[in-house]
Amino acid sequence: MSDHQKQATVLLSFDLEEFDLPLEYGYVISLSDQIAITTEGLQVLSETLTKYAIKATFYTTARYSIHQHGWVKKLIQDGHELASHGIHHGEFNRNDYAVSREILENQFQVPIYGFRMPRMKQTDINALGEAGYMYHSSLHPTWIPGRYCHLWKPRKVTAQQHILHIPPSVTPRLRIPLFWLSFHLIPFGRYIALCRQTIQADNYLHLYFHPWEWASWPKKLIKHLPFYLRAQSGRNMKQRFELWIEEISQTTRNFTTTYSWLKQNYWKNEKLPGKIQPDKNLYRGTF
């Protein structure tokens, strides 16, 4: 392992949300089942992170945090970073930037610095700044058919009106995405090679997943979802992910949270903001 590789960093992030994916495919799933499936996966995932002493960033919806306060609190106690993923996963308005941060800070008494827009939809940088965030990870610099095309956007960390954007990693040149779906579908050896290629080029790797990928989905649900979404889920995901950790640890053993990495590399001499105090009447929704 070279000195350059020893200094490289792996940033793991997870979108901790209600499992509403089936709704996109016409399958009605109750909120209680959405929460339960995510929590089942989170339990399995957290055991792996503890086993390998890995700290990660969890972009959490306020809805999930309210339903599973104990689990989110445990993540914080285990040393993981809490960031905002909006209020509900399936809907969003401009006020949600500020209020989702306020809800999380009030619940857990920790500062919230980061934000990721659900489904990587367009993000209002002005609203992010007004809400007091310091960074976001809401733009994927690649092409996902039917979702977005950002092939011309920067691959690496950039400043957007005093807010840092840290995009999920894509490979140099071809911009092959390395996000959760690629982890499931690309042959394992090839995926490892692409991760190492990206680490060599960028000196860091930034990936994102969802805890519900670690859950054992009900059989009645599985048949309603495309194969490419359910490949390598549940027990297979746990095994594949742990093997990936062991393989990538041969390149670098430095796993840390997004905030810690940005603070070390970008905010060494800057004073960090305190809590925000948005109007409590900005949002009146149900959880």
C-alpha angles and dihedrals in degrees: 000000000000125000088249091055093046089059094048118108134216115210113196118191132179130199102225101200143134109281098249096146093109090062089068088061097047097261114133112222123175122240090243090056091046090054093043095052092049091048093049089054092044091056092054093043094049090054090056093047090051092046092057096035091239123161117206142173120253117201099204132192115226089232092059093044091053093050094043105029093149095055094048091048089052091054090055092047089052090058101258123140121247118215133167127267095175128263103285123017094221101049138032142182133180094263091059093078093067100032096048088054092048092050093052094045093048093047098048106019094230128120116256112214104161139062136188122189114231112258090005092276123166114298127213104228093192091054090047090054093047089051091055102247120153099198143008138194103202106122123073109203095217141069120272109180112240093010115059146322117219101153092136095052122102116276095208138049114305136174117244111187093325092316118107118228116206108187124204110264123270125177122266118266101357094044095219106182116240097194128125098289092051089051088058099043110032113084107263099242091048091049091053090050092051091049091051091047090054093047090051091052100040105022089230140060123212117192134170134203140161125244090228088071087073094053127099101241118217114260091237088059098043095063091057095056128074117258093243090062096050099039112121095004128143116005092002090055092053092051094044093047094050091048089050091052091051092048097045090046086069086066099038135350094195108113117163145150123278093243094050092049094047092046091053095046106029112015104044095127102026128102111237120228124252130227123315123231108206123178106279090218093061093095130032108173139133126256 
